[in-house]
Amino acid sequence: MNLPNALTLLRIFLVPVLVVVLLTRARHGGLLLGAAIFGIGVLTDYLDGYFARRRNQVTRLGILLDPLADKLLTAAAFLSLVELDAVPAWMVMIILGREFVVTGLRNVAAGRGVLIPASPLGKGKMVAQVVAIFLLLFGLEYPVLRLPALVVLWIVVLLAAVSGIDYFRRYWKETARAGQQRPGLETPPE
């Protein structure tokens, strides 16, 4: 156990706390507390990567848990926001569907010995998701933020779709290249 992995585990621990606070205390000042909890989770995401690279403490556990913790945190926030009628469920399903598909593609590629790193589009989507979640949470408390929150949410949906397509393209390209480099491996059709 090292500091980056501890921060990742803290983020996973914060997921049920976030849901409970948002769904049981939302109408009693819990929205701001929920936003603070989400903010701590986002901060741990930044810090675990920073410390893992700076201290050279990148581990297999961290490589596996970090993206899982990210997805759990954002999924918990988005699903709570659906329950609070702050966001349309269909938009959240597109975002979460993309997460499952991309995670699956990356795992299949890894099983074939191919690493598909996070793309700039995927990183941009993550940043937009964080901004959207904060705006949506604060928009429940401050109605003036509802329109900007929905605009950013639309950007997230578009980035989710575009980056999802980009991952499919990269998957086919990288697995085909790996198959050509290793005779005997099946290559996916182009």
N, C-alpha and C positions, 0 to 999 in steps of 0.2 A: 504494500500500500504506500502510495506517495501522495504528495499534495495535489497534483492534477487529478488523479483518480478520486481522491477524497472530495474534491470540488464537483466532479461529475456525479458522484454518489449523492452529494448534497442536493444537486439539481433534481435528481430522480426523487429524492425524499420530498422536495418542495412541491412536486406535482399533486399528490393528494391534498396537501395543505392548501394549495391554490384553489383547487376545486371546492373544497369544503368552505373556505372563506368566501369565495364568490357566490356559491349557491345557497349558503345559509345566512350570510351576513350582508348580502348585496344591498339590501334596502336600509341597513343600519350602519352606514359608514364603512362597510366591508369592501366597497369598490376601490377605495384608495388604498386600503390594506392589501387587497388583491393585486393592485398595480405595483405596490412595493414588493410583494412576494415575487411577482413575475419579473420585476426589475432585478432582484437579487439573483434569480435564476439566469437571466441574460448575462449578468455580470460574471457569474461562475463559468458560463460558457466561454466568455472572453478570457478569463483568468486561467482556466485549466489549459487552454491551448498555449497561452503565453508562457506559463510556467513549464509546461511539458517541453516546449522548444528551447526555452532559455536554460533550463537545468538539464537538458538532454534526458528527460524522463518519459519519453514516448514509449508506451507499453502496448502489448496486444489487447489487454483489458481496456485500456483507454481508447484505443482505436475502435473497439467494438461498442463500448458503452457511450462514448461521446455523441455520436449521431443518434443513438437511441434516446438518450436523455434530451437532446434537442427536440426530437419529434414528439416525445411524450409531453414536454413542457408546452410546445405550441399547440398540440392537439388538445390538451387539457384546457388551455385558455380559449381556443376557438369553440370547442364543444360547450364550454360554460357560457360563452357569449351567445351561442345558439339558444341555449336554455333560457337565457335572460332576454331573448328576443332582440338582441342588438345586431344580429347578422343573419342573413338568409342561410338556411341549412345547405342549399344546393351549392353555394359558393364555397362553403367549408368542405363539402364532399369533394369538390374538384381539387382543392388544395391538399386535402388528406389523401385522396386517391393518388395524386401525383407522388406524394411522399412514399406510399407503399410500393408503387410501381418502380420508382427510381431506386429505392432500397433493394428491392428484389433484383433488379438488373445489375446493380453493383455487386450484390452477393453472388449471383450466377457468374458474373465476370471474374470475381475473386476466386471462385471455385475452379475456374479455368486458368488461374494464374495471371489474370489481367487486372491491373488496378485502374479504376476509373475515378480519378480525383474529382473533388468538387469543382464545378465550373464557375466562372465569374457570374454567369446568369443565375446559377443556384445560390451563390453567395448574395447576390443582389436580391433574390427572392426572399432569402432569410432576413435580410435587413428590412425589406419592405414589410414582411410579416410582423416583425417586432414593432415597427412604427404603427402598423395598422392595429395591432392588439392594444398598444398603449392608447391610441386615439379612440378606439372603440370603448375601452374601459372608461376613459375620462369623458367620452361622449355621453355615457349613461348618467354622469353626474353634471356635466356641462353641455347642454344641448347645442351650443354654437360649434362644437367639435364633431357633431354627427356627420355633416356633409363632407368635411375633409377626411373623416374616417372611412366613409364609403368610397370616396375617390381612391384612397390608398388601398383599400380592399380590392377594388377593381384592378389596380395595378398588380397586386399580389396574384390574383386569378390569372391575369395575362402572363405574368412572369412564370407562374406555375406551369401553364400550358406550353409556353415557348421553351422553357428550360427542360421540361419533360421530353419534348420532341428532340431537343439537343442531346439529352442523355441517350435516347434510343439511337440516334445517329452515331454518337461516339461509341456506344456499345457494339453496334454492328461493325464499325470500322476497326476498333481495337481488338475484338475477338477474331475478326477475319485476319488481321495482321498477325496475331499470336498463332493462329492456326497455320499460317504460311511459314512461320518461323520454326514450328515444331511439326515435322512430318508425322502423319498418322492421326493427328487430331482433326476432328470434324470442324469445318468452318461453317458459320451460319450463312444462309443465302443472302446475297446482296439485294 
